[in-house]
């Protein structure tokens, strides 16, 4: 095995396009621009531009997937997977990590300043979909001079983007790695998102989204994150991590103060999320998730018609937010189109979070799958 | 296609010889993908495996194979009719829940199927039953009754009878004793039977 190294210092870059009157047409029909997309790249695009891989993040993450930002103690969110000698090997591949339209992490979103009013968009920001995110990313790869993608890779919401890339841009994408994801958001997922949104919108500080420069709806956003966090873990991983451990007390207090470690953990997670995320952005992105349906009421098999890419689908046994059976259904539909698909159900107790935690198994699968793709597609 | 491969397992070598170059192959219970890998490298087949063991899957992906994690009983319904030239069921049929259904489905999905089974009526097994009064434990069936993955116990003769009853044509059959092919009384002396089948 080659030596795994760290990427060192990296920087987020920004690309702005869709300047009026050439706005991007959103799925809703609304014309919108200008749009800025934050992104990072690692590695080098080879001379015939055949080694590019596009990486997508999950709901609350950003373009900073690997390496360190100057002065930061922690690396990007998928640093264990991206770098020299790692699964997404920057010695071989040109990795593009793209933020999404609607995000609060450097791309245009509800917290961005509307040039026309000089104020943050708030709820005047248009409704966006995963398809809009993907179309905005297409502008980005065009800007980078990338005509073909060796692979598109993502977990959770990132997996939805990867699937839409392969369906919407079938001539560009050679392979897709879809991790802990599905082909349509289910009633349960929508239900959890809605509870999160209600938590935000019922915070008096939310003010119909017009809270910028004032008191932010911290309680609502923290509560939304707490709910989300529960869905990312599993019964087993929570019990192993916290069990019935008490915070600092000798015994359970007979009042409504926090007793258990798990309560403390969720509070910490919620509070720290408020420091780094925008409440309106959470509303917009969770709604974009809800609208995602590759099937659009039809037959899932048809969704993959005329697709030519090779697939690697990875699910985790304890993931109950994106259960493995949904990946199996996807694999069945892909097979029904006579497409090349490998499917692995990784045994893990980490729930949906497994896609960020089970690095060893994922690295093995992804590095070898990509080696095959490189052999078949890099000329 | 490259030089003839060095295939260690005799059953793999025999299956390898049956398969025409450039065909499409589904290996049900492909293990670590050794056979599929030989077929892809040396016969330019387009191969897919089904495997239940997660560790074996990792090895398959490492070999650059296309493989799906799952059990044989439910895997075949994913594929369209005559999608493959060959469906291989080597050393796996005795472990499925519904062998008849699996064979019928395999014959739908594949133009031909190859079945490899351990012979439960090998003479060593017969001796153990007859003289020692014990359920046999042999090289090909090395498990005790309480921990065997095998759900079905059959002889080469049982399998031939099954094919006759179900209207399945045995195109070719081979019997393996200790790492060599045998012709004489295979139901007694063969440890493994291999069958190339198609629908009548």
Interface residues (C-beta under 8 A of the other chain):
Chain A: X310 X328 X331 X332 X335 X336 X338 X340 X341 X342 X343 X344 X345 X346 X347 X361 X364 X365 X368 X369 X371 X372 X375
Chain B: X48 X54 X57 X58 X61 X62 X64 X65 X66 X67 X68 X69 X70 X78 X79 X80 X83
